[in-house]
């Protein structure tokens, strides 16, 4: 059995379905390719239909398999530079070390982070410290017992006038078809998600959370079905998709959105 996921990836099956290919209100273009030497290139562009704002990013990744090292660098249209070096399973089996940094040349602002993690058969540990004006130390632990998962995470503000510590805890159950996730944030907000795979073509997910102010409930429901989104592979390496959001409270106001995406890979 593979090691359990890190805390941030608990409940990711439902989140991925609710976000993947749902680009309503946007025009989106993704292009990816890989050279014979194993270097990957990814370019993504978005155009907001409401604000007429365009955003794009470029990412380059190189894997040095003999040393377990991955080098990543990127740039986006906000003129932000990004770099990351990650080493996994070379010094010690299951150990991951990562150093990342960001730079905004126009303003001179910069920040970074160092992460260290370890994966065992039934547990995953991750520590991260953000290197910036207000540094934050994050620690998390996830345990697995057959199909059951449990995790706890904390963030501690290390700055002089820090805001203290925040705690999160989660319980889950997962098998080949279904994933259930419940998370408590600072003893205030509760999040519940459910993912189910009916067959190899039909997936569905639901996510419910409450906001502490006023205790309002928010619910997201999604499925890989043509009524809410459609995706078609025109030919190997070329995929296009459409998605929509309907305002159920104001069906006659026309405040509905749709999105179109095109993905190119070679």
Secondary structure as UniProt FT lines:
FT   HELIX           7..9
FT   TURN            10..11
FT   HELIX           12..19
FT   TURN            20..21
FT   TURN            24..25
FT   STRAND          26..34
FT   TURN            36..37
FT   STRAND          39..48
FT   TURN            49..51
FT   STRAND          54..64
FT   HELIX           65..67
FT   STRAND          69..76
FT   TURN            77..78
FT   STRAND          80..88
FT   TURN            93..94
FT   STRAND          95..104
FT   TURN            105..108
FT   STRAND          109..119
FT   STRAND          123..131
FT   TURN            133..134
FT   STRAND          136..145
FT   TURN            146..147
FT   STRAND          148..157
FT   TURN            160..161
FT   STRAND          165..174
FT   STRAND          178..185
FT   TURN            186..188
FT   STRAND          189..197
FT   STRAND          203..211
FT   TURN            212..215
FT   STRAND          216..223
FT   TURN            226..228
FT   STRAND          229..235
FT   TURN            236..237
FT   STRAND          238..245
FT   TURN            248..249
FT   TURN            251..254
FT   STRAND          257..265
//
